[in-house]
Each structure stands twice: as C-alpha cells, then as structure tokens.
Amino acid sequence: MKKEETVTIRISAELKKKLKELAEKDKRKLSDFIHIVLENYTKIPF
C-alpha cells in the first residue's frame, strides 16, 4: 500500500531516544520502525 499521508507528533526526548534505540536494534529507520509499531498496534494489514 502506498504511503500518502503525513502525521506530525511531538514526543519527549526520552521517548524518541528509546524508539531510536529500538529502531537501530531492528536495523530500521526511525520512521519505518514507528510505522511498523503502529501497524501492529492497530492490526491493519498493509
């Protein structure tokens, strides 16, 4: 499915740091990692 929309959010520095660490562990960019987390949370197949 084509990614067409943008979502802008503000998060704490601590949350961003933790997400970046998790993304790096998974060998992904931060944005890709967040996309996967949101897909899994909502259970919507893409």
C-alpha positions as protocol buffer text, in pm:
chain_id: "A"
residue {
  index: 1
  type: MET
  ca { x: 0 y: 0 z: 0 }
}
residue {
  index: 2
  type: LYS
  ca { x: 134 y: 343 z: -95 }
}
residue {
  index: 3
  type: LYS
  ca { x: 218 y: 582 z: 187 }
}
residue {
  index: 4
  type: GLU
  ca { x: 36 y: 906 z: 107 }
}
residue {
  index: 5
  type: GLU
  ca { x: -32 y: 1080 z: 437 }
}
residue {
  index: 6
  type: THR
  ca { x: 188 y: 1253 z: 692 }
}
residue {
  index: 7
  type: VAL
  ca { x: 139 y: 1260 z: 1068 }
}
residue {
  index: 8
  type: THR
  ca { x: 334 y: 1505 z: 1281 }
}
residue {
  index: 9
  type: ILE
  ca { x: 357 y: 1445 z: 1656 }
}
residue {
  index: 10
  type: ARG
  ca { x: 554 y: 1587 z: 1946 }
}
residue {
  index: 11
  type: ILE
  ca { x: 715 y: 1341 z: 2186 }
}
residue {
  index: 12
  type: SER
  ca { x: 955 y: 1364 z: 2477 }
}
residue {
  index: 13
  type: ALA
  ca { x: 1328 y: 1337 z: 2421 }
}
residue {
  index: 14
  type: GLU
  ca { x: 1331 y: 1020 z: 2631 }
}
residue {
  index: 15
  type: LEU
  ca { x: 1066 y: 851 z: 2415 }
}
residue {
  index: 16
  type: LYS
  ca { x: 1246 y: 949 z: 2095 }
}
residue {
  index: 17
  type: LYS
  ca { x: 1573 y: 812 z: 2230 }
}
residue {
  index: 18
  type: LYS
  ca { x: 1411 y: 480 z: 2323 }
}
residue {
  index: 19
  type: LEU
  ca { x: 1236 y: 449 z: 1985 }
}
residue {
  index: 20
  type: LYS
  ca { x: 1563 y: 525 z: 1804 }
}
residue {
  index: 21
  type: GLU
  ca { x: 1741 y: 256 z: 2008 }
}
residue {
  index: 22
  type: LEU
  ca { x: 1471 y: 2 z: 1924 }
}
residue {
  index: 23
  type: ALA
  ca { x: 1477 y: 100 z: 1555 }
}
residue {
  index: 24
  type: GLU
  ca { x: 1854 y: 61 z: 1541 }
}
residue {
  index: 25
  type: LYS
  ca { x: 1829 y: -281 z: 1706 }
}
residue {
  index: 26
  type: ASP
  ca { x: 1582 y: -376 z: 1433 }
}
residue {
  index: 27
  type: LYS
  ca { x: 1809 y: -222 z: 1165 }
}
residue {
  index: 28
  type: ARG
  ca { x: 1540 y: 24 z: 1055 }
}
residue {
  index: 29
  type: LYS
  ca { x: 1500 y: 398 z: 1019 }
}
residue {
  index: 30
  type: LEU
  ca { x: 1303 y: 558 z: 1300 }
}
residue {
  index: 31
  type: SER
  ca { x: 1008 y: 645 z: 1074 }
}
residue {
  index: 32
  type: ASP
  ca { x: 989 y: 290 z: 936 }
}
residue {
  index: 33
  type: PHE
  ca { x: 1003 y: 145 z: 1286 }
}
residue {
  index: 34
  type: ILE
  ca { x: 721 y: 371 z: 1408 }
}
residue {
  index: 35
  type: HIS
  ca { x: 516 y: 275 z: 1102 }
}
residue {
  index: 36
  type: ILE
  ca { x: 554 y: -95 z: 1186 }
}
residue {
  index: 37
  type: VAL
  ca { x: 468 y: -38 z: 1552 }
}
residue {
  index: 38
  type: LEU
  ca { x: 151 y: 148 z: 1453 }
}
residue {
  index: 39
  type: GLU
  ca { x: 53 y: -123 z: 1205 }
}
residue {
  index: 40
  type: ASN
  ca { x: 97 y: -390 z: 1470 }
}
residue {
  index: 41
  type: TYR
  ca { x: -93 y: -190 z: 1729 }
}
residue {
  index: 42
  type: THR
  ca { x: -390 y: -129 z: 1503 }
}
residue {
  index: 43
  type: LYS
  ca { x: -376 y: -475 z: 1343 }
}
residue {
  index: 44
  type: ILE
  ca { x: -440 y: -325 z: 998 }
}
residue {
  index: 45
  type: PRO
  ca { x: -254 y: -519 z: 728 }
}
residue {
  index: 46
  type: PHE
  ca { x: -61 y: -300 z: 482 }
}
